[in-house]
């Protein structure tokens, strides 16, 4: 499954023109109590091109893949992640 997750993250980088800085497993598997039908929850933090941060028009700051029975992948832009962290609301 590790290779599948790495492949999905690489695809996201290419499709969305982002750089993933950090990715981790979350959910029941990360906490050590997966059930036989647990999916793999993956969370990540990414950056975009500098022009996206300099643009006056807001850019969507969350990337999510459709959840299926195997994978749940979701990521946040570094700016959003730092703002959440600053408010003690870090999702990672």
Phi and psi restraints in degrees (value plus and minus 20) as a CYANA .aco file:
   2 UNK   PHI     -76.7   -36.7
   2 UNK   PSI     -63.5   -23.5
   3 UNK   PHI     -86.2   -46.2
   3 UNK   PSI     -57.7   -17.7
   4 UNK   PHI     -82.4   -42.4
   4 UNK   PSI     -63.8   -23.8
   5 UNK   PHI     -84.9   -44.9
   5 UNK   PSI     -65.0   -25.0
   6 UNK   PHI     -79.4   -39.4
   6 UNK   PSI     -61.2   -21.2
   7 UNK   PHI     -83.4   -43.4
   7 UNK   PSI     -63.8   -23.8
   8 UNK   PHI     -82.3   -42.3
   8 UNK   PSI     -61.3   -21.3
   9 UNK   PHI     -86.3   -46.3
   9 UNK   PSI     -59.4   -19.4
  10 UNK   PHI     -83.2   -43.2
  10 UNK   PSI     -62.1   -22.1
  11 UNK   PHI     -81.1   -41.1
  11 UNK   PSI     -61.1   -21.1
  12 UNK   PHI     -82.7   -42.7
  12 UNK   PSI     -62.0   -22.0
  13 UNK   PHI     -79.0   -39.0
  13 UNK   PSI     -64.6   -24.6
  14 UNK   PHI     -91.3   -51.3
  14 UNK   PSI     -64.9   -24.9
  15 UNK   PHI     -85.6   -45.6
  15 UNK   PSI     -62.4   -22.4
  16 UNK   PHI    -119.6   -79.6
  16 UNK   PSI     -19.2    20.8
  17 UNK   PHI      32.1    72.1
  17 UNK   PSI      36.4    76.4
  18 UNK   PHI    -144.1  -104.1
  18 UNK   PSI     150.2   190.2
  19 UNK   PHI    -143.8  -103.8
  19 UNK   PSI      98.5   138.5
  20 UNK   PHI    -100.9   -60.9
  20 UNK   PSI     101.8   141.8
  21 UNK   PHI    -110.0   -70.0
  21 UNK   PSI     -52.7   -12.7
  22 UNK   PHI    -174.0  -134.0
  22 UNK   PSI     116.8   156.8
  23 UNK   PHI    -160.2  -120.2
  23 UNK   PSI     123.9   163.9
  24 UNK   PHI    -168.5  -128.5
  24 UNK   PSI     142.4   182.4
  25 UNK   PHI    -108.4   -68.4
  25 UNK   PSI     119.4   159.4
  26 UNK   PHI    -152.4  -112.4
  26 UNK   PSI    -197.8  -157.8
  27 UNK   PHI      63.1   103.1
  27 UNK   PSI    -182.3  -142.3
  28 UNK   PHI     -81.2   -41.2
  28 UNK   PSI     -55.4   -15.4
  29 UNK   PHI     -86.7   -46.7
  29 UNK   PSI     -60.0   -20.0
  30 UNK   PHI     -86.8   -46.8
  30 UNK   PSI     -51.5   -11.5
  31 UNK   PHI    -105.8   -65.8
  31 UNK   PSI     -25.8    14.2
  32 UNK   PHI      66.5   106.5
  32 UNK   PSI      -2.3    37.7
  33 UNK   PHI    -155.9  -115.9
  33 UNK   PSI      36.8    76.8
  34 UNK   PHI     -92.4   -52.4
  34 UNK   PSI     127.9   167.9
  35 UNK   PHI    -113.3   -73.3
  35 UNK   PSI     148.1   188.1
  36 UNK   PHI     -77.7   -37.7
  36 UNK   PSI     -46.4    -6.4
  37 UNK   PHI    -127.6   -87.6
  37 UNK   PSI      -1.3    38.7
  38 UNK   PHI     -85.9   -45.9
  38 UNK   PSI     119.2   159.2
  39 UNK   PHI    -105.5   -65.5
  39 UNK   PSI     157.3   197.3
  40 UNK   PHI    -122.4   -82.4
  40 UNK   PSI      93.9   133.9
  41 UNK   PHI    -113.3   -73.3
  41 UNK   PSI     102.6   142.6
  42 UNK   PHI    -143.2  -103.2
  42 UNK   PSI     110.5   150.5
  43 UNK   PHI    -142.3  -102.3
  43 UNK   PSI     126.2   166.2
  44 UNK   PHI    -167.6  -127.6
  44 UNK   PSI     139.1   179.1
  45 UNK   PHI    -137.4   -97.4
  45 UNK   PSI     117.3   157.3
  46 UNK   PHI    -157.5  -117.5
  46 UNK   PSI     144.0   184.0
  47 UNK   PHI    -139.4   -99.4
  47 UNK   PSI     137.1   177.1
  48 UNK   PHI    -131.5   -91.5
  48 UNK   PSI    -198.6  -158.6
  49 UNK   PHI     -84.0   -44.0
  49 UNK   PSI     127.8   167.8
  50 UNK   PHI     -75.4   -35.4
  50 UNK   PSI     -55.0   -15.0
  51 UNK   PHI     -82.2   -42.2
  51 UNK   PSI     -48.7    -8.7
  52 UNK   PHI     -85.6   -45.6
  52 UNK   PSI     -51.4   -11.4
  53 UNK   PHI    -102.6   -62.6
  53 UNK   PSI     -41.1    -1.1
  54 UNK   PHI    -113.3   -73.3
  54 UNK   PSI     -29.2    10.8
  55 UNK   PHI     -95.0   -55.0
  55 UNK   PSI     120.0   160.0
  56 UNK   PHI     -96.4   -56.4
  56 UNK   PSI     -39.4     0.6
  57 UNK   PHI    -104.3   -64.3
  57 UNK   PSI     109.1   149.1
  58 UNK   PHI     -87.2   -47.2
  58 UNK   PSI     121.6   161.6
  59 UNK   PHI    -125.3   -85.3
  59 UNK   PSI     120.5   160.5
  60 UNK   PHI     -75.7   -35.7
  60 UNK   PSI     114.1   154.1
  61 UNK   PHI    -130.2   -90.2
  61 UNK   PSI      -4.0    36.0
  62 UNK   PHI    -155.3  -115.3
  62 UNK   PSI     117.7   157.7
  63 UNK   PHI    -142.0  -102.0
  63 UNK   PSI     105.1   145.1
  64 UNK   PHI    -151.1  -111.1
  64 UNK   PSI     117.9   157.9
  65 UNK   PHI    -113.5   -73.5
  65 UNK   PSI     128.7   168.7
  66 UNK   PHI     -76.7   -36.7
  66 UNK   PSI     113.5   153.5
  67 UNK   PHI     -93.0   -53.0
  67 UNK   PSI     116.0   156.0
  68 UNK   PHI    -148.8  -108.8
  68 UNK   PSI    -193.0  -153.0
  69 UNK   PHI     -91.9   -51.9
  69 UNK   PSI     -29.2    10.8
  70 UNK   PHI    -132.8   -92.8
  70 UNK   PSI     -62.6   -22.6
  71 UNK   PHI    -145.2  -105.2
  71 UNK   PSI     121.9   161.9
  72 UNK   PHI    -153.5  -113.5
  72 UNK   PSI      80.6   120.6
  73 UNK   PHI    -137.1   -97.1
  73 UNK   PSI     108.0   148.0
  74 UNK   PHI    -167.8  -127.8
  74 UNK   PSI     119.2   159.2
  75 UNK   PHI    -157.7  -117.7
  75 UNK   PSI     137.1   177.1
  76 UNK   PHI    -143.1  -103.1
  76 UNK   PSI     122.1   162.1
  77 UNK   PHI     -81.1   -41.1
  77 UNK   PSI     128.8   168.8
  78 UNK   PHI     -77.5   -37.5
  78 UNK   PSI     -58.7   -18.7
  79 UNK   PHI     -83.2   -43.2
  79 UNK   PSI     -66.3   -26.3
  80 UNK   PHI     -82.6   -42.6
  80 UNK   PSI     -63.6   -23.6
  81 UNK   PHI     -79.9   -39.9
  81 UNK   PSI     -64.4   -24.4
  82 UNK   PHI     -87.4   -47.4
  82 UNK   PSI     -57.6   -17.6
  83 UNK   PHI     -84.4   -44.4
  83 UNK   PSI     -61.6   -21.6
  84 UNK   PHI     -84.3   -44.3
  84 UNK   PSI     -62.5   -22.5
  85 UNK   PHI     -82.0   -42.0
  85 UNK   PSI     -62.9   -22.9
  86 UNK   PHI     -80.0   -40.0
  86 UNK   PSI     -54.6   -14.6
  87 UNK   PHI    -110.4   -70.4
  87 UNK   PSI      -6.5    33.5
  88 UNK   PHI      37.8    77.8
  88 UNK   PSI      17.7    57.7
  89 UNK   PHI    -148.2  -108.2
  89 UNK   PSI      24.0    64.0
  90 UNK   PHI     -94.1   -54.1
  90 UNK   PSI     103.7   143.7
  91 UNK   PHI     -99.2   -59.2
  91 UNK   PSI     -28.7    11.3
